[in-house]
Amino acid sequence: MTTTNHQAIAPSTAVESLRTALADAGIVLPSLTVDTASPHLGLVELGRVRADVAAQPTEALRNGGRS
């Protein structure tokens, strides 16, 4: 796995990239957004989802990106 300086990626870019990758796998995290409460930390809010939705990214990762 490669490491990236966490400050080098804008949270909004990370959100859109993640949203697109999840959508390609048929996964929707409705609350996925930039955390505006701590802008200096560059955090992404994944949000709250049901357990079955939370399990979908795990399955997609185990299947090489296919859910």
C-alpha positions in Angstrom: 0.0 0.0 0.0 1.3 3.5 -0.8 1.2 6.3 1.7 0.1 9.8 0.8 0.6 13.0 2.7 -2.9 13.5 4.2 -2.7 17.2 3.7 -2.1 16.8 -0.1 -5.6 15.6 -0.7 -8.5 18.1 -0.4 -11.4 16.6 1.5 -13.9 17.6 -1.2 -11.7 15.7 -3.8 -11.6 12.6 -1.5 -15.4 12.7 -1.0 -16.1 12.9 -4.7 -13.5 10.2 -5.5 -14.9 7.9 -2.8 -18.5 8.6 -3.9 -17.7 7.7 -7.5 -15.8 4.5 -6.5 -18.6 3.4 -4.2 -21.2 4.2 -6.9 -19.2 2.1 -9.4 -19.6 -0.8 -6.9 -23.3 -0.1 -6.5 -22.9 1.4 -3.0 -24.4 4.6 -1.7 -23.4 6.3 1.5 -26.1 9.0 1.7 -24.3 11.0 4.5 -20.8 11.0 2.8 -19.6 14.6 3.0 -16.7 16.9 4.0 -16.6 17.5 7.8 -16.9 21.2 8.1 -16.6 21.3 11.9 -12.8 20.8 11.7 -11.6 22.2 8.4 -8.0 22.4 9.5 -8.0 18.6 10.0 -9.3 17.8 6.4 -11.7 15.2 7.6 -14.3 13.3 5.6 -17.6 12.3 7.3 -18.7 8.9 6.2 -22.0 9.2 8.0 -24.4 6.7 9.6 -25.8 3.8 7.7 -27.6 0.6 8.5 -25.4 -2.5 9.2 -26.2 -4.1 5.8 -25.1 -0.9 4.0 -21.9 -0.8 6.1 -21.1 -4.4 5.1 -21.3 -3.5 1.3 -17.8 -1.8 1.1 -16.3 -4.7 2.9 -17.7 -7.2 0.4 -16.7 -5.0 -2.5 -13.1 -4.8 -1.2 -13.0 -8.6 -0.7 -14.3 -9.1 -4.2 -11.8 -6.7 -5.8 -14.2 -3.8 -6.1 -17.2 -5.7 -7.2 -20.2 -5.8 -4.8 
